[in-house]
Amino acid sequence: MKKGYAVVLLDVTDHRQYAEYARRATEIEARHGGRALVAGEALEVVDGDWPARRTVVLEFPSIEHARAWYSDPDYRELIPLRRDSTNSQVLLIEGFSAED
């Protein structure tokens, strides 16, 4: 089975609100088998431009798990908090399988 990933690019504008969002979002990610692989601002852009100061990469057992996380009613409730405390973009992407 191919893993699913969520890539979140953000510029945090309200650190207090974002901390609350991150705390609550982490609990919901775990319910869907998600875990953070990367989360931070220690970026080194070596070629081209990167559109955000902070990058988060979440890994899920499958793209279906990633979609279930994003569409979870509890997470949907948090989206306004993320949007109010950041400028952000979220994408879901399917990974390679062992056979690829």
N, C-alpha and C positions, 0 to 999 in steps of 0.2 A: 504494500500500500504506500502511496506517495504521501509525504507529510504536507501539511498546509502551513503557510506562514502569513503573519500580518506584519507589515512594515508601517511604522508610524513615524512621520516626520513632524517635528514640532519646534516652535519658538514659544517658550513659556512667557506669558505676560503677567500672570498672577500666581506666584509660587505657592501661596497658602492654599488657594483653591485647587491648584494642580496636585498638590500633595494629597488632598482629600480624594480627588478623582483617582489618582494612582493607587491609593490604598484600597479603595472599593473595587476598582477595575481588576486588580490582581486576584481578588477572591473569585470574581466571575470567570476570569481566564482559567483558573485552576479547575473550576467545575467542568470545563470543557476540555480538560487535558492539556491546557496551554501552559507554557513556561517561557520566561524571558531568556533569550540567548544574548541579547545586546540591549543595553539601556544606558545612554550617557551622552555627554557633551564633549568628551575627549576625542574629537574627530580630527583626523589629519587628511585633508583633501589633497591628493597628489596629482590630480588631473581634472580640469574642468571646474564647474561650480557645483556646490551642494546647496540645496534650497532651504536647509533648516539647521538650527544649532544643536538640536537633540534628536537622536535616532533611537527607536525602540524596535527590536525584531522579536516577535513572539513565534514560537514553534507549537504546532498542534499536531495530533496524530494523523489528521487528514485535512484536506481543504473543506470537507463537510463540517468538521469540528470547528474550523476557523469561521465558517459562515454561521454556524449555530451560535458561537460566541458573539459575533457582531450583531446578530438578530435577536439575541436573548433579551427579553423585556427589561430585565434588571440592568443590562448594559445600555440599552436604548435610553433608559432613564438618565444615564450618566453622560450621554453625548453632549447635551447642552452645557454641562459643567466643563467638559473638555474644551468645547468651543469657546466658552466664556473665559477660560484661563490660558488659552493658547491660540496660536495660528497653526493649524495642523492639517495634515493630509493622511489618510489611511488607505492602504491597499492590501488586498488579499492575493496571494500567489501560491500556486501549487509547486511543490518541490519535485526533484527527480526521484525515481524509484531506484532500487539497487540494480535493476536491469538496464537502466538508461545509460 
